Amino acid sequence: MAKQQTTRSTSMKSKSQVSGLWGGMTLKTNPRLLTEHLGRSLYEDTSLLVWEIVRNGLVACMPDPHKWAPKSTNVETRVMTGHPLCRAERALIVLDYGCGFTKNNIQRFYELGSGSNNAGNNAGASQKRLGRLALFPLSASYRDDVFDAPIFLFTRTTPTGNVTMVTLSAASLCEGKVEEKTIKPNASELGPFVGIKGTFSMFVIPNTVVESNEELYDALKWRVPRDASKSVNLTVNNQKVTPPALAKHAFNAGNGITAYLDRNLDAGSIESGIWLCDAETGLRCSLATKLNPAFLPYPLNSPLLKGDIMIPGILQQQDTSRGNLNSSYLRSKAWTKIVDQLRLHLVSYASKILGDADEFKSRDPINKCIQEMVQAFTNAFGAPIYQFGEGDEPFGATNNQPTGSTNNNPTPRPPRGDKPSGPRSPTTEKPKRRGYAVHIGDHDYLIVMTPRPSDKDVFGVLSVGEDVRRLQFNPDYELLKKLKGPSQREHMFLRFIELIAEHEYPDHALKRQKHASQLRARVGNH
C-alpha cells in the first residue's frame, strides 16, 4: 500500500446532525433514519438505488448546473471481486470523470437537503440532495444495527496529482465526522484504477447487494435516456449501456408531447405499462399504472400497453423516491393542461392499439362470477366512495361515446320490406365493460382485466395508488377455469380477499389470516 501522505479527521456542525437546543434537548439524527427511511425504504428496488448514484455522477460531468448536457458525461460502473479494500467480498464501483469533490463539496456531502448556495438542478436531475443516502442500502453490510460499515470515496479536482480518499458511513455522517486522507495516484486502494488520470470521483461500495455485472446492466438499461439522441456515456464493465428500442407506434400529441406505444400481451412482463418520460432528458419519471386514475385518462394507465410518453418539464416534478411524480404537481393546472392534451390527442390512438384486451366479455362465465362478487361486496361494505372523473374508461364508456348518451332524435324505422334512403344514421354502440369499482373494508378498489399468459398460476396482483387500489385479475389463471358454479365464486372471493390481506400485513401471517377471515365474514352469504 502506498505511503500515506496526509491524514486528518475533522468534526463539523452539519445539517445532517440537526443539532441544536430546543427546550433544553439536543436533537440528533439516528443512523437508521439515513439507512432505512431515507435510504432503503425510499426506493422501490435496487435499480433505483444504483441509478441514484449513477445519475449524480452524470450530473458531476456537466459543466453548466442549469443544463442537462449528456454529451459531456463519462461514467464507468462495475461489480468486481478482489478489490484491495474488500478482497473477500463483491464491490460496486461507480466512477465519474467529472469535476471532482472540492473540500467544500466534501463538507457539503455531510449536509442533507438543498442549501441557499446550491446552483442549478440540471433540468431537474438534482433536487433535494438526498441521493447519496442510496449508497448505504447498496451495501449488504447495512443490516439490523450495523451503521458503521465503510464506503469509500476517491476524488481529485486537478488533472494530475494526489488523490483524496474519504471513508464514510451512516454513523460518521450523523456525527458530522470526515475521515479523509491523501494518497498517491498509484496507491493500491484505487484498485483497477491505479494511475487514473484527469479529474474524477469514484465510490467503492464493499459487500454490495448487486451480484453481477449482468444484473447491474439490466438495472441501468431501463434508466438511461430512452431516446438514443439523448444518450449518456455510461458503461458497465466497459460495455456501453444502451436502452431497449422504443415501441414501434410513434405519435405526436402536440405541445412537445410524443408517444411511443405498443400493445403488451402479458401484464406480468417487465415492460408492462407506459412510462411518463421527461422530454428534454429522455429519462423515465413515473410508471403510468401507479398513478391515480383521476390524474391520467384511460387506457394510458393500463398495464396492457407498454412504451413511453415524452412530456416536457416533468423530471423536476419527480418525488423524492424518483419513482413517481409528486402529488402537488399532479393536482396543478400545469398537469391538468397536459392531461387535456393527452385526452384530446392520444387516448383514442392508444385505445386502438389496446383493442379489446382488457374487456370483460358479457357472456363470459367468469365475468358473471365477478359481477356477483362485486354485488356481494357492495351489499356488505357499501358503494365506492371514490368518484372517477369523466372519460375514465374502466367504468364502461367506449372511446368515442360518452357513457349514458342517447339519441334524442331517432330515425323512424322504415316499413318492413322497404330500404331506408340516404346515409345510414349512426347507432349507439353498447358500452364496453373495462372494470368494476368496489368498496372493500376501508378502501376503494378497481377490478381490471390484465392477462398474464406467462403466469397461469397467478390469480392477480394488487397495485396500490394514492386514492385507489387496482385488483388486476388474470383471466389466464388456470385453477379458476377448472372450477364451476359456487366453487368458482367462492374461490374468487377468497383470492381477492387474500390479496387485500397480504397487502395490509405483508410480514405477519397471523394478522393476515385474521384480516382475511374478518372480511369474508362481513360478506357472509350475500
MOJO-V459675 format. One record per residue. N is the residue number from 1. RES is the residue in one small letter. PHI is phi as a letter, one per 20 degrees, with the letter a starting at -180 (999 if undefined). PSI is psi in whole degrees, 0 to 359 (* if undefined). Layout:
n:N res:RES phi:PHI psi:PSI
n:N res:RES phi:PHI psi:PSI
This chain:
n:1 res:m phi:999 psi:137
n:2 res:a phi:f psi:152
n:3 res:k phi:f psi:132
n:4 res:q phi:f psi:131
n:5 res:q phi:e psi:310
n:6 res:t phi:b psi:137
n:7 res:t phi:c psi:136
n:8 res:r phi:b psi:145
n:9 res:s phi:c psi:121
n:10 res:t phi:d psi:154
n:11 res:s phi:c psi:133
n:12 res:m phi:c psi:158
n:13 res:k phi:f psi:128
n:14 res:s phi:c psi:155
n:15 res:k phi:f psi:332
n:16 res:s phi:f psi:329
n:17 res:q phi:f psi:335
n:18 res:v phi:l psi:46
n:19 res:s phi:e psi:142
n:20 res:g phi:r psi:170
n:21 res:l phi:e psi:128
n:22 res:w phi:b psi:105
n:23 res:g phi:m psi:32
n:24 res:g phi:n psi:6
n:25 res:m phi:d psi:133
n:26 res:t phi:e psi:125
n:27 res:l phi:e psi:130
n:28 res:k phi:c psi:153
n:29 res:t phi:e psi:130
n:30 res:n phi:e psi:137
n:31 res:p phi:g psi:331
n:32 res:r phi:f psi:329
n:33 res:l phi:g psi:320
n:34 res:l phi:f psi:317
n:35 res:t phi:f psi:327
n:36 res:e phi:d psi:295
n:37 res:h phi:f psi:320
n:38 res:l phi:d psi:2
n:39 res:g phi:d psi:264
n:40 res:r phi:g psi:315
n:41 res:s phi:f psi:342
n:42 res:l phi:f psi:333
n:43 res:y phi:d psi:143
n:44 res:e phi:f psi:323
n:45 res:d phi:b psi:178
n:46 res:t phi:f psi:326
n:47 res:s phi:f psi:324
n:48 res:l phi:f psi:325
n:49 res:l phi:f psi:311
n:50 res:v phi:f psi:315
n:51 res:w phi:f psi:327
n:52 res:e phi:g psi:315
n:53 res:i phi:f psi:319
n:54 res:v phi:f psi:318
n:55 res:r phi:f psi:323
n:56 res:n phi:g psi:321
n:57 res:g phi:f psi:321
n:58 res:l phi:f psi:316
n:59 res:v phi:f psi:323
n:60 res:a phi:f psi:338
n:61 res:c phi:e psi:351
n:62 res:m phi:e psi:125
n:63 res:p phi:f psi:330
n:64 res:d phi:d psi:115
n:65 res:p phi:f psi:351
n:66 res:h phi:e psi:359
n:67 res:k phi:c psi:154
n:68 res:w phi:e psi:114
n:69 res:a phi:c psi:83
n:70 res:p phi:f psi:331
n:71 res:k phi:f psi:340
n:72 res:s phi:e psi:359
n:73 res:t phi:e psi:152
n:74 res:n phi:b psi:100
n:75 res:v phi:c psi:133
n:76 res:e phi:d psi:139
n:77 res:t phi:c psi:156
n:78 res:r phi:a psi:155
n:79 res:v phi:d psi:129
n:80 res:m phi:b psi:161
n:81 res:t phi:d psi:158
n:82 res:g phi:n psi:14
n:83 res:h phi:f psi:140
n:84 res:p phi:g psi:334
n:85 res:l phi:e psi:349
n:86 res:c phi:a psi:67
n:87 res:r phi:f psi:330
n:88 res:a phi:e psi:1
n:89 res:e phi:c psi:163
n:90 res:r phi:f psi:146
n:91 res:a phi:c psi:139
n:92 res:l phi:d psi:128
n:93 res:i phi:d psi:130
n:94 res:v phi:c psi:113
n:95 res:l phi:c psi:126
n:96 res:d phi:d psi:143
n:97 res:y phi:e psi:54
n:98 res:g phi:e psi:210
n:99 res:c phi:f psi:343
n:100 res:g phi:n psi:170
n:101 res:f phi:e psi:119
n:102 res:t phi:f psi:174
n:103 res:k phi:g psi:319
n:104 res:n phi:f psi:322
n:105 res:n phi:f psi:319
n:106 res:i phi:f psi:318
n:107 res:q phi:f psi:319
n:108 res:r phi:f psi:337
n:109 res:f phi:g psi:333
n:110 res:y phi:e psi:7
n:111 res:e phi:d psi:127
n:112 res:l phi:e psi:145
n:113 res:g phi:n psi:169
n:114 res:s phi:e psi:135
n:115 res:g phi:e psi:170
n:116 res:s phi:f psi:342
n:117 res:n phi:e psi:6
n:118 res:n phi:f psi:133
n:119 res:a phi:d psi:109
n:120 res:g phi:m psi:162
n:121 res:n phi:c psi:16
n:122 res:n phi:l psi:57
n:123 res:a phi:m psi:23
n:124 res:g phi:o psi:358
n:125 res:a phi:f psi:335
n:126 res:s phi:d psi:129
n:127 res:q phi:c psi:278
n:128 res:k phi:e psi:357
n:129 res:r phi:l psi:47
n:130 res:l phi:d psi:356
n:131 res:g phi:f psi:330
n:132 res:r phi:f psi:340
n:133 res:l phi:f psi:347
n:134 res:a phi:f psi:345
n:135 res:l phi:g psi:318
n:136 res:f phi:f psi:311
n:137 res:p phi:f psi:348
n:138 res:l phi:f psi:351
n:139 res:s phi:d psi:125
n:140 res:a phi:f psi:348
n:141 res:s phi:f psi:337
n:142 res:y phi:e psi:81
n:143 res:r phi:c psi:151
n:144 res:d phi:l psi:241
n:145 res:d phi:d psi:24
n:146 res:v phi:e psi:118
n:147 res:f phi:c psi:2
n:148 res:d phi:d psi:15
n:149 res:a phi:f psi:131
n:150 res:p phi:f psi:142
n:151 res:i phi:c psi:141
n:152 res:f phi:d psi:137
n:153 res:l phi:d psi:127
n:154 res:f phi:d psi:137
n:155 res:t phi:b psi:155
n:156 res:r phi:b psi:138
n:157 res:t phi:d psi:5
n:158 res:t phi:c psi:156
n:159 res:p phi:f psi:328
n:160 res:t phi:c psi:173
n:161 res:g phi:o psi:189
n:162 res:n phi:f psi:162
n:163 res:v phi:d psi:139
n:164 res:t phi:e psi:129
n:165 res:m phi:d psi:124
n:166 res:v phi:d psi:129
n:167 res:t phi:d psi:123
n:168 res:l phi:c psi:161
n:169 res:s phi:b psi:169
n:170 res:a phi:f psi:322
n:171 res:a phi:f psi:315
n:172 res:s phi:f psi:328
n:173 res:l phi:f psi:319
n:174 res:c phi:f psi:324
n:175 res:e phi:e psi:350
n:176 res:g phi:m psi:26
n:177 res:k phi:d psi:133
n:178 res:v phi:d psi:117
n:179 res:e phi:e psi:106
n:180 res:e phi:c psi:142
n:181 res:k phi:b psi:162
n:182 res:t phi:d psi:133
n:183 res:i phi:c psi:162
n:184 res:k phi:f psi:154
n:185 res:p phi:f psi:346
n:186 res:n phi:d psi:18
n:187 res:a phi:f psi:144
n:188 res:s phi:f psi:338
n:189 res:e phi:g psi:338
n:190 res:l phi:f psi:354
n:191 res:g phi:l psi:232
n:192 res:p phi:f psi:354
n:193 res:f phi:d psi:27
n:194 res:v phi:g psi:133
n:195 res:g phi:n psi:15
n:196 res:i phi:g psi:143
n:197 res:k phi:d psi:154
n:198 res:g phi:n psi:176
n:199 res:t phi:f psi:147
n:200 res:f phi:a psi:168
n:201 res:s phi:b psi:138
n:202 res:m phi:b psi:128
n:203 res:f phi:d psi:134
n:204 res:v phi:d psi:117
n:205 res:i phi:d psi:102
n:206 res:p phi:f psi:155
n:207 res:n phi:l psi:50
n:208 res:t phi:f psi:151
n:209 res:v phi:f psi:345
n:210 res:v phi:f psi:121
n:211 res:e phi:e psi:337
n:212 res:s phi:b psi:166
n:213 res:n phi:f psi:331
n:214 res:e phi:f psi:316
n:215 res:e phi:f psi:320
n:216 res:l phi:f psi:316
n:217 res:y phi:f psi:314
n:218 res:d phi:f psi:328
n:219 res:a phi:f psi:328
n:220 res:l phi:e psi:335
n:221 res:k phi:f psi:333
n:222 res:w phi:e psi:354
n:223 res:r phi:e psi:335
n:224 res:v phi:f psi:164
n:225 res:p phi:g psi:132
n:226 res:r phi:f psi:329
n:227 res:d phi:e psi:121
n:228 res:a phi:f psi:332
n:229 res:s phi:f psi:346
n:230 res:k phi:d psi:20
n:231 res:s phi:f psi:151
n:232 res:v phi:d psi:161
n:233 res:n phi:e psi:94
n:234 res:l phi:c psi:132
n:235 res:t phi:c psi:153
n:236 res:v phi:c psi:113
n:237 res:n phi:l psi:45
n:238 res:n phi:m psi:6
n:239 res:q phi:d psi:125
n:240 res:k phi:f psi:135
n:241 res:v phi:e psi:120
n:242 res:t phi:c psi:141
n:243 res:p phi:f psi:154
n:244 res:p phi:g psi:156
n:245 res:a phi:f psi:148
n:246 res:l phi:f psi:156
n:247 res:a phi:f psi:154
n:248 res:k phi:f psi:334
n:249 res:h phi:e psi:109
n:250 res:a phi:d psi:139
n:251 res:f phi:b psi:131
n:252 res:n phi:e psi:113
n:253 res:a phi:e psi:3
n:254 res:g phi:n psi:164
n:255 res:n phi:l psi:36
n:256 res:g phi:m psi:5
n:257 res:i phi:e psi:124
n:258 res:t phi:c psi:137
n:259 res:a phi:d psi:142
n:260 res:y phi:c psi:105
n:261 res:l phi:c psi:159
n:262 res:d phi:b psi:161
n:263 res:r phi:f psi:137
n:264 res:n phi:d psi:113
n:265 res:l phi:e psi:350
n:266 res:d phi:c psi:107
n:267 res:a phi:f psi:349
n:268 res:g phi:e psi:0
n:269 res:s phi:f psi:161
n:270 res:i phi:f psi:339
n:271 res:e phi:e psi:6
n:272 res:s phi:f psi:130
n:273 res:g phi:n psi:158
n:274 res:i phi:e psi:139
n:275 res:w phi:d psi:139
n:276 res:l phi:e psi:121
n:277 res:c phi:d psi:153
n:278 res:d phi:f psi:125
n:279 res:a phi:f psi:325
n:280 res:e phi:f psi:315
n:281 res:t phi:e psi:338
n:282 res:g phi:m psi:9
n:283 res:l phi:e psi:140
n:284 res:r phi:f psi:135
n:285 res:c phi:d psi:323
n:286 res:s phi:b psi:138
n:287 res:l phi:e psi:124
n:288 res:a phi:f psi:329
n:289 res:t phi:f psi:344
n:290 res:k phi:e psi:346
n:291 res:l phi:f psi:147
n:292 res:n phi:g psi:135
n:293 res:p phi:g psi:337
n:294 res:a phi:f psi:341
n:295 res:f phi:d psi:359
n:296 res:l phi:b psi:125
n:297 res:p phi:f psi:145
n:298 res:y phi:f psi:145
n:299 res:p phi:e psi:23
n:300 res:l phi:f psi:341
n:301 res:n phi:d psi:15
n:302 res:s phi:e psi:135
n:303 res:p phi:f psi:354
n:304 res:l phi:e psi:7
n:305 res:l phi:d psi:157
n:306 res:k phi:b psi:160
n:307 res:g phi:p psi:202
n:308 res:d phi:b psi:141
n:309 res:i phi:d psi:117
n:310 res:m phi:e psi:118
n:311 res:i phi:c psi:129
n:312 res:p phi:f psi:138
n:313 res:g phi:m psi:19
n:314 res:i phi:e psi:351
n:315 res:l phi:f psi:320
n:316 res:q phi:f psi:357
n:317 res:q phi:d psi:9
n:318 res:q phi:f psi:153
n:319 res:d phi:f psi:178
n:320 res:t phi:f psi:330
n:321 res:s phi:f psi:352
n:322 res:r phi:m psi:23
n:323 res:g phi:d psi:357
n:324 res:n phi:b psi:175
n:325 res:l phi:e psi:145
n:326 res:n phi:f psi:149
n:327 res:s phi:f psi:326
n:328 res:s phi:f psi:324
n:329 res:y phi:f psi:319
n:330 res:l phi:f psi:340
n:331 res:r phi:e psi:6
n:332 res:s phi:e psi:164
n:333 res:k phi:f psi:327
n:334 res:a phi:f psi:315
n:335 res:w phi:f psi:325
n:336 res:t phi:g psi:321
n:337 res:k phi:f psi:320
n:338 res:i phi:f psi:317
n:339 res:v phi:f psi:318
n:340 res:d phi:f psi:319
n:341 res:q phi:f psi:317
n:342 res:l phi:f psi:318
n:343 res:r phi:f psi:322
n:344 res:l phi:f psi:321
n:345 res:h phi:d psi:340
n:346 res:l phi:d psi:333
n:347 res:v phi:f psi:312
n:348 res:s phi:f psi:324
n:349 res:y phi:f psi:315
n:350 res:a phi:f psi:325
n:351 res:s phi:f psi:323
n:352 res:k phi:f psi:321
n:353 res:i phi:f psi:319
n:354 res:l phi:f psi:320
n:355 res:g phi:m psi:221
n:356 res:d phi:d psi:23
n:357 res:a phi:f psi:333
n:358 res:d phi:d psi:12
n:359 res:e phi:e psi:136
n:360 res:f phi:e psi:110
n:361 res:k phi:f psi:131
n:362 res:s phi:f psi:330
n:363 res:r phi:e psi:2
n:364 res:d phi:f psi:126
n:365 res:p phi:g psi:327
n:366 res:i phi:f psi:324
n:367 res:n phi:f psi:319
n:368 res:k phi:f psi:322
n:369 res:c phi:f psi:318
n:370 res:i phi:f psi:319
n:371 res:q phi:g psi:317
n:372 res:e phi:f psi:321
n:373 res:m phi:f psi:316
n:374 res:v phi:f psi:318
n:375 res:q phi:f psi:321
n:376 res:a phi:f psi:318
n:377 res:f phi:f psi:320
n:378 res:t phi:f psi:319
n:379 res:n phi:f psi:325
n:380 res:a phi:e psi:320
n:381 res:f phi:d psi:353
n:382 res:g phi:n psi:176
n:383 res:a phi:f psi:159
n:384 res:p phi:g psi:140
n:385 res:i phi:f psi:321
n:386 res:y phi:f psi:134
n:387 res:q phi:d psi:124
n:388 res:f phi:e psi:148
n:389 res:g phi:f psi:168
n:390 res:e phi:f psi:136
n:391 res:g phi:n psi:2
n:392 res:d phi:e psi:98
n:393 res:e phi:g psi:331
n:394 res:p phi:g psi:345
n:395 res:f phi:e psi:25
n:396 res:g phi:o psi:345
n:397 res:a phi:f psi:144
n:398 res:t phi:f psi:173
n:399 res:n phi:f psi:324
n:400 res:n phi:d psi:1
n:401 res:q phi:d psi:114
n:402 res:p phi:g psi:146
n:403 res:t phi:f psi:134
n:404 res:g phi:n psi:7
n:405 res:s phi:f psi:148
n:406 res:t phi:c psi:161
n:407 res:n phi:e psi:106
n:408 res:n phi:f psi:345
n:409 res:n phi:c psi:70
n:410 res:p phi:f psi:147
n:411 res:t phi:f psi:127
n:412 res:p phi:g psi:140
n:413 res:r phi:f psi:130
n:414 res:p phi:f psi:158
n:415 res:p phi:g psi:151
n:416 res:r phi:g psi:132
n:417 res:g phi:n psi:340
n:418 res:d phi:e psi:151
n:419 res:k phi:d psi:134
n:420 res:p phi:f psi:145
n:421 res:s phi:e psi:157
n:422 res:g phi:m psi:183
n:423 res:p phi:f psi:145
n:424 res:r phi:f psi:134
n:425 res:s phi:f psi:145
n:426 res:p phi:f psi:148
n:427 res:t phi:d psi:152
n:428 res:t phi:e psi:116
n:429 res:e phi:f psi:137
n:430 res:k phi:f psi:128
n:431 res:p phi:g psi:142
n:432 res:k phi:e psi:139
n:433 res:r phi:e psi:115
n:434 res:r phi:d psi:4
n:435 res:g phi:r psi:165
n:436 res:y phi:c psi:132
n:437 res:a phi:e psi:138
n:438 res:v phi:b psi:149
n:439 res:h phi:d psi:122
n:440 res:i phi:c psi:124
n:441 res:g phi:m psi:244
n:442 res:d phi:d psi:8
n:443 res:h phi:c psi:157
n:444 res:d phi:e psi:146
n:445 res:y phi:c psi:148
n:446 res:l phi:d psi:115
n:447 res:i phi:e psi:119
n:448 res:v phi:c psi:157
n:449 res:m phi:e psi:120
n:450 res:t phi:c psi:91
n:451 res:p phi:g psi:139
n:452 res:r phi:c psi:73
n:453 res:p phi:g psi:338
n:454 res:s phi:e psi:351
n:455 res:d phi:c psi:65
n:456 res:k phi:f psi:348
n:457 res:d phi:e psi:4
n:458 res:v phi:d psi:121
n:459 res:f phi:f psi:316
n:460 res:g phi:r psi:180
n:461 res:v phi:c psi:139
n:462 res:l phi:d psi:118
n:463 res:s phi:d psi:137
n:464 res:v phi:d psi:123
n:465 res:g phi:d psi:192
n:466 res:e phi:f psi:315
n:467 res:d phi:c psi:351
n:468 res:v phi:b psi:151
n:469 res:r phi:d psi:134
n:470 res:r phi:e psi:124
n:471 res:l phi:e psi:103
n:472 res:q phi:e psi:100
n:473 res:f phi:e psi:135
n:474 res:n phi:e psi:106
n:475 res:p phi:f psi:349
n:476 res:d phi:e psi:3
n:477 res:y phi:f psi:113
n:478 res:e phi:f psi:318
n:479 res:l phi:f psi:321
n:480 res:l phi:f psi:325
n:481 res:k phi:f psi:335
n:482 res:k phi:e psi:344
n:483 res:l phi:e psi:157
n:484 res:k phi:c psi:153
n:485 res:g phi:l psi:225
n:486 res:p phi:g psi:326
n:487 res:s phi:f psi:319
n:488 res:q phi:f psi:316
n:489 res:r phi:f psi:315
n:490 res:e phi:f psi:321
n:491 res:h phi:f psi:319
n:492 res:m phi:f psi:317
n:493 res:f phi:g psi:306
n:494 res:l phi:f psi:320
n:495 res:r phi:f psi:319
n:496 res:f phi:f psi:315
n:497 res:i phi:f psi:321
n:498 res:e phi:f psi:322
n:499 res:l phi:f psi:318
n:500 res:i phi:f psi:314
n:501 res:a phi:f psi:323
n:502 res:e phi:f psi:324
n:503 res:h phi:f psi:320
n:504 res:e phi:f psi:322
n:505 res:y phi:c psi:71
n:506 res:p phi:f psi:335
n:507 res:d phi:d psi:16
n:508 res:h phi:c psi:97
n:509 res:a phi:f psi:318
n:510 res:l phi:f psi:316
n:511 res:k phi:f psi:323
n:512 res:r phi:f psi:314
n:513 res:q phi:f psi:319
n:514 res:k phi:f psi:318
n:515 res:h phi:f psi:318
n:516 res:a phi:f psi:319
n:517 res:s phi:f psi:321
n:518 res:q phi:f psi:319
n:519 res:l phi:f psi:316
n:520 res:r phi:f psi:322
n:521 res:a phi:f psi:324
n:522 res:r phi:f psi:321
n:523 res:v phi:f psi:321
n:524 res:g phi:l psi:228
n:525 res:n phi:d psi:23
n:526 res:h phi:g psi:*
